[in-house]
Amino acid sequence: MSYLVTGGAGFIGSNVVEALNHRGIEDVIIVDNISSTEKWKNICGKKYTTYIHKKDLWRRIDELNNIDAIIHMGACSSTTERDFDYLWNNNFEYTKSLWNLCAERKIPFIYASSAATYGDGRNGFDDETDIDFFRPLNGYGYSKQLFDLWVKYQAKTFPSQHVGLKFFNVYGPGEYFKGSMASMAFHGYIQAKQDGEIRLFKSYNDEYADGGQLRDFVYVKDVCDVILWFLDHPDKSGLFNVGTGKADSFENLAKAVFKAINKTPNIRYIEMPDYLKGKYQYYTQANINKLRKLGCNIDFKSVNYGVDDYIKNYLAKERMLVV
């Protein structure tokens, strides 16, 4: 089998490459834009046939005629990105081109959507709700919703399988290069080790105490298991949530970090930047009933288990740790 993984040097994409390698699959084409970043460390030690810069893919596409599926994890994932033209071209138009390629070649297409498409959650986090009702809070979320809407209304031809995955708050190895967009598990570990404390945003919503803001934190290894499950079930298509189905608080995540490093919790609450206050999600929780109905029975790891594994087997060993 041969797979093309976009964003293959990125966070989720590099973990997908590793998951394929664990299955003995080494015929992997990585498409990304590593440039002068440290993302090359995410593919160091992994098995793949070639690396292609994302701008060169279309020039070389005719020579890549034995691809069995495309796993599209490449995108601008910054929720604070303000260049909408960039988001449009990178997250929407590029994804359309890959979709059309898969439709033409009649191969599966698995792509990253996002829980950011749900906006403030007033219409819930149910992947069986009509996506027309969602109002994202930022350009990133909107760029992801645009493609989901294009599939619903504008797509004329379809790949043999098409799967959109609405990722919730993913954390785990390989995210070190994401800066402020890296998970609180990553930043919390760095803060706890360097400063002896973890800093969390204060709450500006009376319904949530400081540290009581809730997220559906999902370990990246579980995300990869879901992707592999769909590769194993090419007859299953649609748009699906990928989360644990259980929201947990930032305070509990911080405590899990301290537990993993065997330190007494020391949490300090800080002011939230003004530009985030009106765009902040206080609660996310994936409804995964649609995924379960398909027969996907992935046992999603708890925050305590996932954070413990992430810290002890990666961050504490300085594997994929760059600050």
N, C-alpha and C positions, 0 to 999 in steps of 0.2 A: 504494500500500500504506500501511496505517496500523498503527502499532505502539504499544503501551503498555509503557513501561519503568518498572518500580518501582525505587526506589533510583537513579533517573536522574540525580540530582545527586551521587551517591556515587562511589566509586572505580571499580569495574568498570562500573556502570551508565552513568556519564557517558562512558566510553570506548566503550560500545556505541552510545550516541547519536551520537557522532562517527563511528563506523564506518558507521552507517546513513546519516549525512549524506554521507559519502564516496561512497556509492552513489547519491546524488541523492535520498535519501528524507528529506523534511522533515516529513511528517505523523507526528509523534511526540508522544505524550502522556507527560509526565514526572510520575511520582508519587513524592513523597519527603516528608521532614520537615526542611526547611532551617532553620527557626526562626532563631536568632541566630548560627548558625555561619557560617563562610566558604565553605560548599559552593556558594553561588551562583556562585562563580568557576568552578566546574566546568561550568556550563551557559552562562556568558557567552561569546558568539560562536558558540554552536551553534544549529542550526535546529530548532525544535519549535513545535507549535501551541499548547500550553497546559501550565501547571504546576498540579498538584492536590496539596494536602496529603493525606497518606495517610489521615487520619481522615475526609476529605471524599469519598473515592473512592466509597463505597457510596451516598452521597446523590446523587451525580451519575452513577452508572453507567448509568442508562437513557438518558441523552443521548449516551453513548458507544457507539453501536450499529453503528459501522462499523469496529471494530477487527479487524485480520486476524490478530494474534497478541499474546500477552502474554509479555514477557521479564521474569521476576521476579528481580531482583538485590537487592531491598530486604530488609534483615534487620538484627538486632543481630549484628555480627560480632566482638564482643569476647569473647575466650576467657577473660577474667577476670570477666565479668559474673556476679554472684552472685544476682541477683533472678530466680529461675527462673520465677515467675509472669509476669514480663515476657517472658522468652524463650519461654515457652509461647504466650502470646497473639501476640507479634510474629513469631516464626519458625515456629510450627506452625499455630495457628488461622487467621492471616491468609493463609498459603499455601494451606491447605485451601479457604478461601473463593474464592481466585483460581482454583484448580484446578476447583472446581465451576462457576464462571462459564464457564471455557473449555469444560468438558464440555457445559454447557447450550447454548453458542453454537457448539459444534463447531469450535473454532479451536485452533491450536497453543498449547502452554504449555511454555516453557523456564524452568527454575528453578535457582537455586544451591543445591546441596547443599554438602558440604565434606569434605576429607580428614581433618578432625578427627573424623569418624565412625569412623575406623579405630582410634582410641585409640593405644596404645603400639606398634602395628604387629606384635604377636606373632602375629596371624593374617594378616599380610601386608597389601599394599595393592593387592589384585586386585579389580577391579570385577565379576568373575565369581564371586567367593566369596559364599556365602550371607550376607546382611547381618545375619542373626540372631546371628551369632557375634561381632560387633564390640562393644567396650565403650569408648565415648568417655571421655576423661579429664576433661572439663569439661562444664558445663551447656550451653554453646554447641553443642559437638559432639553432645550428646545431643538437643538440640532439633532439630538437622538430621536426625539418625538417626530421630527419631520420625516425621517426615514421610515419609522413605523407607519406613519400616515401614508407615505408614498406606496408602501407595500399594500396597504389596505385599498387605496383608491386608484393608483396610477400604474402599478406594475402590470405589464401586458403578458409577459411570459414568466415562468417560474422555474427555479432549479428543481432537481429531482427531490430534494428535501430542503426546506428553509426553516431555520430555527433562530428566533431572536431571543436573547437572554437579558432580562432586566436585572442586572446585578445590583445588590444592595451594598452594604458597607464591607467591602472585601479587604482583608488584611492578610499578611503573610510574607514569606521570603521573596525577595526580588523587587521590593518597592522603594528601596533606599534612595533612588534617584528622583523621586517624585516631589521632593521638597515639602512645601506646606500641604500638598495633596496626599502625602503619605498618611497612613492610618494613625490613630491615636495610640494603638499598640506599639507602633514603631517610635513615635515621638515620646510616648510615655517612658519607654525603656531608656532612651537617650537621656531624658530629663532626670529620671530616677538615679541613673548611674552617675551622671555628671553633677547634679545639683541636690540630690537627696530628696527631691520632691517632684510631683507631677502637677502641671498647671492645666486647669480646665476652665472653660468659659463659664461665667456666671449666667444664670437664667434671667431672661427679661420677659418671661411668660409666667403669670401667677399660677398656672396649672402644673408647673414643673419647678422643683427645688434646684438649687445649684448642684450640678452633677447628676441631676435626675433626668436630664434629657435622654431620650431613648433612641436606640438604633438597632437595626437587625444586622449584627456583626457576623459575617460569614467567612470562614477560613478558605484561603485560596485553593487548598488541596481538595476541598469539597466542590468548589467551582469546577475544577478540572474533572472530577468524577462525573459531574452532570454532563459536561461536554462529551466525555468519552461514552456516557450512556446513550446520548443521542447519536453518536457515530455508530454505535452498536444497534440502533433502532432506526434505520433510514426511512422507515414508513411513518415516522412521527414528525409532524411539522407544526409550527405556530409560534406564538409570542408568549414567553413564560417568565415568571419571577424566579430568581435564584437567590434565596436567603434561607435562613434556618426556620423561619416561621415564628420566631420568638424574639421579641425586642428585649434588649438589656440596656442598663444605664451606663453612662460614661464613668460614673463612680465605681461601679462594679468592675468595669474593664480595667480601670486604674488599680483597683485592689488586686486583680488577677496578675497584673504586671509586678506589683510589689511581692506577691506571694511567690511568683516564679523566680525572683532574685533573692528571696528569703529576707525581705526587709519589712519593717513596720510601715503601713501606709501613711503617707504624708502628702495630702492634697491641698493645693492652694487655688482659690478661684480668682480669675482675672477678668478684666473688662473685655467684652467682645468688640472688635473693630466696628465702627459705625457702618461701613459698607456691607457688613454681613447681617446686621440686625434685622433688616427687612426681608432677607433672603434665607433665613436660617430655618432648617427643618428641626422641629423639636421631637418629632416622633416618626419613625419608620418601622414597619413590620410587614414582611412579605406574606401574602396569602399564597401558600404553595399547594393548595388543593388541586389546581389544574395540573400541576406537575405530578402529584400523587396519583391522580386519576389515570394517567398514562401508564402507571406501573413503575415510575421512577422512585425507588425507595431508598435513596441515598440517606445514610444516617449522619445528618449534619452534626458537626462537633460543637460542643458548648464553648462559650467564651473561655472558661477556665482551662479546658483541655487545649483548645487551639492556641491561646496565648502562651501557655506553658510549653507546648511543642515548638512554637515559633521562637521563643526566647532561648530555651535551653539548647535546641538543636541548630539554631541559625545565628541569632544576634549575639548570644553569649560566646559563641565560637568564632565570632567576627566573620561569619559566612554571609556575603552580600550585605555588609555593613559599611556604609560610607557616610561620613558626616562632615 
